[in-house]
């Protein structure tokens, strides 16, 4: 601390129970003439709202946020010089339960860090010749006020009639309040924050005020958010307005709270009376789109309620847009899910009895996160928590901060975030200090895993999450997907051993670099021996298995064609629906692209039938869902107990949108070299990607107009870029330095309905989702029950004419309808291009 820390933690005398009022702390003090500067340093076990002379200090919300409190508790600094005056002054603070005291996890276990809210604050008064300190101690008084109950999951109960008038100003009679008592807490945990604070970011007006079939008033804010509702209301004293929050409505139009699980997510405000009153909670937050309002005097007007969006105040750095409205909405939903889940900690969801910093969710999503927002400070702070928890127990926890009863063991994608996240952040920001700060944690994790390998070098033992939430996994076993979890683990180990070897090289840790390079080759050899045929087929024959083998450098160059074709075949067989979970989804479109199957990657992206990227969008989603089919086509929830409608992990495909569709890719740490290589497809005729790098703005915009390609590029000063011009007749590649550039040329390549004839093999038709859908519609009309959509290898090389000839009576009518359907599709496509 800049000035010696003299304050101590104080609390009320008794432990808190569920539903207890929040403690109010206060003390008066004198300020002499000649004050030059005053600084308030404040923290709490719980959520603190500080006041000086009746004025709320600062604009931070939910402070001090959530860290691994036993190791790191953040202290906020505020300049309060302008709030003080010579003579009598007063400091006050309300401390809610927050993460330190209140219920956490689906077990709703309380007192995870402390058995009662506690305050620690130090007001430093700087004069020309001295510094006077007013610190929390037993001279403080503690009472209660309007905050009658509060909890992160439960919500807040506020009775305005019970707010003591003037409690946080001088002259208040606190003789009825108790003396604060010391609370034992290690002062060594106190640290200055490095992550951005949580703040109110924006407000949303209601999209609609609805009356449900049961006569209930429900406000639709049009967007699933993290935050709360602010109300302005006028009514008689003692009337209580109740706000219940949910992400979705039932098909009948009532509030559906199932996705909250046991989280009550309910706020209550009791009116003081005597005029208009405005209130919002401050000691809780909710994940919601809808708020059901009960007890409102008269009718709820749209002007009287607003949703307040609350999350860590990160700087936006990445944008994407295309000519496809559903893809744009998918990207927008990804951004919203990130915002809603970066509330101090990168969580899995903001609405239910969980909201935990799951390591796997973040690891899967981290490349997307680092493009969309500046996350170096927030995730750097989170990594320090991870390292502190890891040092204490020897293992990387499944959640950070760790509040689970179950211990952790080394796991792929989850635990190895200790390696992959620092490496990703180094790549994004180009700062070796990120690696140095995390290096002990990175190597400690790998040492633990290395001891677990079998005699061949496989990670074949111990619990693994595998391809978590594979859509084919049983509802009661999300880890039980198609892909062997130890195949997943060994594949990810091939990636992390190389990342760690390269990190060691960057840091000059030569001995470690050599060791981990040898280990990387050992585990790659073991994987290939166990799981890969000489030609390049991968056991399990799952999309995830192939995606991992392709993208993690496990296969030789001469095996990639076979692996890519097998992956594309699996994707076609699935009807271009998603067949991957957390491990495979971030990689599958890249694996298809890397092996020459860009068309299949686009078809996978653009599929609207569940499970798919766009199915939730077609169902009105405004965020990314935990499961592809969290809401079923009839509007009911997929009641698995894990149906959050605000989970960012599966939005990791946005990274592919940025790099491949938009064409903007980092080629060296810190964006010193950039690869610009848009890959048009899927009927998209334009895309734009922009990213504020550490060197400045990098931007790509391409547009296909009447057969002409337009490409505009911005390269930040200090960077160089390789520009691979899309659909260029000469496959032109340009090398440029910082500046703005434009190209305009006739586009080559591409195919559409006009290229399809009765002699075209089914395999080729399947490459275009729209054409394939038109063919299937005709087939189903004439020959219901024929499984043409399966189109396995024994059918894929047949032409339409051959298939038609083998079908029963009516082949001629089939041919006519096929030609008509393709002709109509061609006309539609031509009209859209025009």
N, C-alpha and C positions, 0 to 999 in steps of 0.2 A: 504493500500500500504506500502511496506517496507520503502520507503522514502516519506515524506510529498508531497502530490500531489499539484503541483503549476501550471500545465498547464490548459488552458481553451479551450473550443471548438471554432473553427474558421471555416469560410465558405466563399464562394463568396458572393457578395452583394445581388444577386437576387435569388428568388426561381427558381427551375429547372422546365423545361417543357420536355415533351416526345421528345427524340431525341437530347437533348442538349449534348455538349461535356462534358467529365468528367473534373472536376477541378484538376489542378496540383498545389501543394503547395511546397514552398521551403523557406529555410533560410540558410545563411552562419553563421559560428561562429568560434571562435578561441579556440584552445586547447593548454593549457600551457604544459611545460615540466613536467614530473613526473606522468603522468596519470597511474593509477594502474588498473582501471576497468571502463568500460562504459556499461551502460544498457539502452536500448531503450524500453520504455513502450508506446504502441500505440494502439489506437482504432479509430473507426469511426462510424458515422451514414451513412451507405453505406458499400462498400467493399474497404478496404485499401490495397495498395501495397507500402510499405515503402522502401526508399533507403538511404544509407549513402555513400557519396563520389562516387556516381554512381553505387554502388553495391546493388542489390536487397537483402533486409534483410530477412532472414529466408526462410523456405520452406512451410509455411502455405499458403493455397489458400482460397479465399472467406472469409478472416478474416474481422470482428470478428465472422463470422458465424451468425446464427439467433437465438436470444433468445427473451424473452419478454422485449424489449429494455426499456420500461418505468420503468421496475423494475430491470432489470439485463442487463448490457452491459459489455461484456468481454474485458479485456485489456491484450494484449499479451506482454510478456517480451522477449527481445532478448539481448544476450551479443554481443556487437558490438565493443569490445575493439580492435580487430584486424583490424577493418576498419578505425580507426582514426589515425591521425598523428599530431605531434606538428605543430601549425600554422593554416592556413585557412582550414576549413572543411565545408561540406554542408550536410544538411538533406533535403530530398524531399519525397513527397508522392502523389500518384494518388488515388483519391477516386471515385469509381463508385457508381451507384445508389443503387444497391443491394436490400435487402428486406426492408430497412428503407425508401427509397425514391421512388423506382420504382413501376411499376404496379404489383398488387397481386390479386389473386382470379379470377374466371371466369368473374367478373365485371370489371376487369382490372382497379381497383381503385388505384390511386397513393397517395403518401404522407401519408402512413399509420402511420409513426412515425415522419417524418421530411419532410419539404418542399424543402430541398436541401441537397446535401452531405456535411458532416461536419467532420472535423479532430480534433483529440485530441491526442497529443503525448508529451512525456517528456523524454528527453535524460539526464541521470544522469552520470556525470563525477566524478569518485571517485579518489581523491588524498590522500596522507598520512594524511593530516591535514584538509581536507575539502571535500565537495561535491558541485560541481557546476551543475546547472540545466539549460538546454535549453528547454523551454516549448513553446508549440504553443500559440501564442498571436497575437496581431495586427502588430507585426514586420514582420510577415510572408507575403510573396507575393503569389499571386494566378493568374494563367493563364490557358491556355489550350494547348493541344498537339495533339498527333495522335489519341487518343481515342475520336472519334467524336460522338459516341452514344453507349449506353449500357443498357441492362435490363436483368433481370433474365429470363423472357419469350421471350423477343425480340431477344436477341443475341447481338453481339458486332460489331461495325463498326470502323475500324482502317485504317487511312491514313498515311502510313509510311513517306510520304513526309512532313508531318506537325509536326513530332516529333522534338522539339527544341534540337539541338545538345548540350549536356553538361548541360541540365537544372538542373540535380541533382548533379552537381559537383561545386566546388568553382570556381569563376571567371566568371560565366555566367552572361551576362547582362540581368537583369530582370527589367530594367527601364520601359519596356512596359507592365509589368504585374501590376495588381491592388493590393492594400493593402487588406489583408484578414480582415474580419470583425468578431466581436464576435458572437457566436451562443449560444443561451440560452439553456442549458441542465443541468439537475440535476446531479451534480457530485456524489451524493449518490448512483447512479445506477452502478457506475464503480466497477467491481469485477474481481478477478483473475480467469481464466478459470479452471474448473475441468474436463471438457469433453475433449477427444482427439481432436486435430485440424483436419481440412479438409486438405488433401494432395493429390498430384498425387500419385496413388498407383501402377499402372502398365500401360504399353503401349501395344496396339494390332496392329499388322500389318494387312493390308487388306487381307481378304480372297479371294476377287476377285475385279477387276476393270471392270465394266460392261458398255456396251452401250445400253441404253434403246431403244425401238422401235421409240421414237421421236428423237433419236440421242443425248440424254443427257448422260453425264458421271456420273455414280453412283458407289460409292465405298461401298462394302459390307465388314464390319469388322467382320462378323460372330457371333457377340454377341451383345445383347441389353445392353447398359451401361449407366451410368451417367458420363458426362465429356464433352470433346470437341475434335476437330481435330487439330493437329499440322501439318503445311504445310512447305515444303521447296521448294521455287519456284524462278525462274529467268526469268525476262522479262523487258519490257520497262516501264519507269516511267509512273504512272497514270493508268496503267491497274488494274482493280479491279477483284479479284477472289471472287466469291460468293459461300458459303457453306450452303446448306439447309439440315436440319436434319429430319429424320423420323425413326419410328420403323419398318416399313414394306413397301413392294412394292405392287402395285396393281397386280391383276392377269396378266395384260398386261406387267408388268415389269417396270412401272413408279413409281416415289416416291409417297407414300401415306401419306399425312400429316393430315388426318382427326383426328387421335388420339391426335394430338397436340392441337386440337380445335383452339382457337385464338392465341396461342403462335406462333410467327413468326419463332422462332428457327433458325434464319439466321445470319450467320457471314459474314462480308465483309472485305477484306483486299486489300488495294490499295498499289501497289508496289512503293517503292522509286526508284528502278532501279539502274543499275550499278554493278550488281553481284548477287550472290545467297543470298536469304533472307529466314530466318526461323521465323515463327510467330505462336502463339497460343493465343486464347482469355484468359483473366484473370478475367473478370467481369461478367461472365455469366456461365451457364452450360446447357447441353442438355441431354435429354433421347433419345437415338438413337441406331440403328444398321447400318443405311445407311446414307450416305452423298452424296447429288447431288452437283457436282462441275461445276460451270459455269465461263467462262472467263479465264480459265487456258491457258497460252501460250504453245501451242503444246499439246502433249498427257500427261495425268496424269500417272506417273509411280508408281508402288506400293511402291517404296522406298521413294517417296516424301510426303506421307501422313501417319500419324499414329493416331490412336484413343488413347486419354489419359483418363484413368479411374480415376475418382476423387470421393472420399467420405471420411467420417470420418475415421481416422487412427486407427481402432479398431484391437485388437489382436484376431486372429482366435483361437477358443477353441474347436470346434466340427466338427466331420467328420462322414460320413456314406457311405457305399458301399455295393452292393449286387450282386447276380448273374444275376439280371434282368436289362438289359441295359436301358429300358425305365424308370424304377423306379430310377435308378441312375441319369438319365437325369432330372427327376422330382426333385430330391434332389438338383442337381447342379443348376437348374433353381431357386429353392428357395433361395439358397445361393446368387446367382447373384441379385435377386430382393431385398434381404435384403441390400446387398452392395449398390445398386443403389439408395435405398431410405433412407439410413442413411447418408445423406449429411448435417451434423450438427443437423438436426431435423429428427425424424422418420416420413417420409412422406408417403402419399398414392401412389404417382407416381412422376417420375422425368421429364416428358416430356411435359405436357400440362399446361394450364392456371389454375393451382391449386397448387400441390406440398405442401400440407398443412399437419400439424401434427395431422391428424385425430386420436382421442383417441380410437375409436373402432377398427380400423385397427391394432393398436399396441397391444391393449389388447388381441385380438384374436391370435396374432402372438408371444406374448412375451415369452412363454415357448420355442418356437423354437429359437427365437433370443438369449436367454440366454444360450442355448446349443452351438450355432454356434460361437458366439463371446463374448468376455468380454464386457458387456454393462453396467456395474454398474456405471461408471462415466458418460457416455453419457446419459443414462436414468435417472440417479440420478439428473443430471443438468436439464433435461427436466421436471422431477417431481417438481423441485423447481420453474420452470416457471409456471407449472400448479397450484401450491399452491399460487403463487403470484397473478395470474389471478383470482383464486377462491376467495381469500381473498378480492380482490377489488370489485367483483360483487356478491359474495355469491354463485355462481354456478361454477361447473367444465365446462369449455368451450368444445364445440364439437371439436375444433381444438386448439392446443397449439404450438406456440404462437397464440393468438386469433386475427385474422384480419377480422372476418366476421361481417357484419352489423347486422345480426340476433343475438338476445341473446340466451342463452342456458338455458335449464331446465334439471333437473336430469334425466338421461337415463341409462338404463341397457346396459352393455358391453361397451358403450362409456363413460359416466360419471363415472361409477364405476371402471374405470381404476385407480382412486385415491386410491382405496383399493386393488384391485387385483394385480396391478403392484408392489407396495412396498412389498406385501406379497410374490410374486414370487421372487423378488430380494433377499429378506431375505432367502427364501428357497435355492436359488442357492448359495449365498455367505456366509450364516450363520452369518451375522453381524446384531445384533439387532439395531445398530445405524441407519440402513436404515429405520427401522420401526419408530424409535424415530423421525427422521427428517421429516417423512411424517405423523406422527400420528395426528397432528392437522387437516391436510387436510382430512385424512381418516374419522375421526369422524365428521367433519363438513359436509361432503357429506352424511353420514348416518343419521345425525340429520335431514337434509333437506328431505331425502326420508321418514324417519319415520313419518314426519308430513303429508306426502301425502297419507299414507295408508288408505284404507277404514275401515269400522267398523269391518271387519273380519280379517284384516291384509294383504289384497291383495294390490299390486301395480296396481291398476285398472284404474288410471286416468293419463292424461297428454300424451304428445307426446312420442312415442317410435320408434326407428329404426327397432325393431323387428328382424326377421331373414333376415337382409339386403342382397339383391341380391340373394334371393332364385331364382333358374332358372325359376320357374313358375310365378314369380312376373311380372306384366305388365312392359313393357319397360319404361313407363313414371312414374312408381311408384315402385322404388326398395324396398320400405318398405312394399309393399302389397303382401307379400308371403302367403303361406298356413297356417302358424302358427300364432295364435292370438298374436299380439305384447305384450299384457299385460300378457299373459301366459309366454312369453319369459322373460319379466321384473320380474315377480314374481319368476320364476325359478332362474334367476341370483341373485336375492335378497337372496334366500336360500343359495347360495354359499357365497356371500360377507358378510352376517351377521356372518357366521361361521368364515370366514377369519379374520374379525375385532375382534371377541371375542378371537380368538387365539392370534392375535397380542397384544391385551390388556394383555393377560396372560403372554406373553413373556416379556412385558415391566413392569410387576408388577402393572398394572392398574386394581386392583382387582374389584373395583366397576363397572368400565366399562365392564370388562370381564363378570361379572354376568349379567349386563343389556343386553349386546349384545347376550349372550347365551340364555336368555329368549326371546329376539326378534327373534333369529334364529328359536327357536321352534315355536314361534307364526306364523311366515310367512310360515314355512314348513307345519304346521297344516292347515293354510288357503289355501295353494296351494292344498293339498291333498283333502280338503273338496270340493274345487271348480272344480278341474281338474282330479282327479284320482278315478277310481272305486275301490271297495274293492279288486277285484282280481288283479288289477294292470294295467288296460287299462287306457290310457291317452286321454282325449278329444282332438279333432283336428285330431287325428290319423295321425300325420305327423312325419316324421323321426326326425325332430328337436325336437318336443315335447317329444318324447320318449328318445332321446339322453340326453336332459337336465335333465329329471326326473331320469334317471338311473345314470348319472355321478355326479349329485349334491346332492346325498344322500337323495333324497326326498322320495323314495320308501322304504318300509320295505323289508326285505330279502325274505319273501314269495311272494312278488309281482314281484320280479325281473325276474323270469322265464317267466311269462306272458308278461311283458313289453318287454323283450328281444326277445321273439318269435314274438310278434307283430312288433317290429322294423325290425327283419330279414325278415318277410313277406313283409313289405313295401319295403325293399331294393330289395328283389327278384322280386316283382311286377314291380318295376321300371327298371327291366332288369339290375340291378347293375349299373345304372347311378346315378349321383349325384342329390339329391332332397333337398339339404340344402344350406343355405347361410352363412353369417359371424357368426351367433350365433351357428349353428348346425355343420358346417363342422369341426371345430377343435375337436369335441367330438364324432362324429358318429362312427368312427372306434374303438375308445376306448369303446363306449357303446356296440357295437357288441361283442368285445373281452371279456368284463367284464361279459357278460351274456351267454357265451359259444358258440358264433357264430363267431369264428375266421375265418372259411371258407368264410362266407359272407363278413367279413371285407376285406379279401384278394381279393375276387371277385370284391368288390367295388373299391379297390385300382387299380386293374389291368384292369378294363374296359377301352376300347379305344374309344368307341362310345360316342359322345357328348350327354349330358354334363358329363364329367368325369375328373378325375385327369390326365389321360394319353392322352386324346384327344389333348390338346394343344401340348404335346410332339410330337405326331404323325404328327402334322401340322407344325413342325419345330420351335416351341417356344424355346427361350433361357432364358426366364424369366417366372414368374407366371402372368397370365392374370387377369384382373379385373372381367371379366365374363368367365364362362367356355367355351362359344362359341364366344369370342370376334372376332375371325376370323371364317367364315363359311367354310364348306367343299370345296366350289368353290374358296376359297382364298379371297373373298370379306369381308370387315369389317361388323360386326353386328352393323349397324349404329344406336346406341341408344343414342349417346352423352356421353356415359360412357363405352368406350371400350379401356381403357388403356391396353397396353400389358406388363406392368411392375408394378404390384400390389402384394405385398407380402402376404396379409392377407390369401388368400385361400391356400397358401403354408404351413399353420399351420399343415397339415397332417404330415409334416416332424417330428414333435414331436413324433407321433406314430411310425414312422419308427425308430427313435432313441431308444425308450423305448421297443417296442414290437417286431419289426422285428430284430433290432440289439440286443435288450435285455439289454440295459444299462439304469438304472433308479435310480434317487436319492431317498433315503428312509428317510433321515433326513436332516435338514438344514445344508448347507455347505458340503454335501456329506460325513458326518461322518459315515453314514451307506448307503450301496449301495445294491440295488436289481438287480441281474443279472438273467434274465429269458427270453431268446429268445424264440419266438414262431414261428417256421417254418411253412410255408404254401404257398399256391398259386403256387406251383411248383418251388419256390426258393430253391436252394440247398446250398446257402452260404450267409452270411452277416457279416458286420464288422461295429462296432461303437466305436468311441473313443472320449473322452472329457477330456480336461485339466481343472480339478476342482481346487478349491482353495487349495487342499491338494496335487495335482499332477495328473498325467495321470491315467485315468480309461479307460479300454479297454476290448472289447469282440469281439471275432471272432469265428464264428461257420461254419462248413462245413459238408455237407452230401455227402459222396462219397461211391458209391456201397454198400449202406445199412449200412455204418459205420458213426457214428457221431464223429466229432472232435470239441472240444471246448477249446479255449485258452482265458485266463482271466488275466488281470492286475488290481490289486487293489492298490491304492496309500497308502503310509505309513501314519498311523494315522487314517485310515478308516477300517471298517469291511464290509464284503459282505456276503449276502445270495445268494448262487448260486443254482438256480433251473435248473437242467440239462435237456435240451430239448430232447424229444423222448427217454428218458432213460427207459429201460425195468422195472426198479424198482422205477421209479419216484424219483431218488436220489436227495436229497437236501444237499448241503455242506455249512458250515459256515467257512469263511476264513478271515485272516487278510491281511495286506499289503504284496504284493509279486506277483509273476507270477505263474500261475497254468495251467495245461493242463489235459484234459480228453479225452479218446478215447473208444468208446463202440458201440455195435450193436444197431442200431436205431429201435425203435418199433413204431407202429401206422402208420397212413397215409393211404390214399386211392387214387385210380386213375381210369382210364377207365376200368381196368381189374375187378374192383369191381362192375361195372354196368352191370345189366342183364335186360332182358325184364320185369322182375318182380320188378325192382327197382321203388319206387314211384318218381313222378316228383319232389317232395319236396327235396329228397335226391340228385337228378341229378342237381338241381339248385345250389347246394352248390359248384359245380365245374364249374367255368365259361367256361372252354374249352370244357368240356363234354356237358354242356347245349347248347353251341353255335353249336356244331356238331349235336345235336338232332334237334335244331331249323332249321338248314340248310336242313336237310332231310325232316322234316315236311313241310317246305315251298315249297320244290321241288314237293312233291306229292299232297299236299292239300293247294294250295294258298288260302289265305283268312281265314283260320281257325285260330282263335286267341289263339293258343297254348302258345304263349309267355306271355300272360296275366297270365295264370296258377294261377287263384285265389284259394281261400281256397276250393272251390267245386271240383277243379281238382287236387290240390297239392298232395292229398293222393292216387291218382290213379297211377297204374303202367303203364309202357310203353305198355305192352300187352293189358291192359284194354282200354287205350286210342285208341290204334290201332284198337281194335275190334269194337269200337263205330264209327270209321270213315267210310266214304263211300268206294266204291269199290277200291281195290288196297292195302288193308292192308297187304297182303303177301309180295308185293314188298317193302312196307314201312319197314316191319320187316327185310327183307334182307338188305336193305340199312342202316338201323340203326345199325345192327350188323357189317356191313362192315365199317361204319364210326367209330364206337367205336373201332373196331380192328385196324384200321389205326391210330387212336389217341393213342392207347396203344403202337403200334410199334414206333410211333414218340416219345412218352414219354420215352420209354425204350432206344431208340437211344440217346436221350438227356442226360439221366442219365449216359449212358456208356461213 
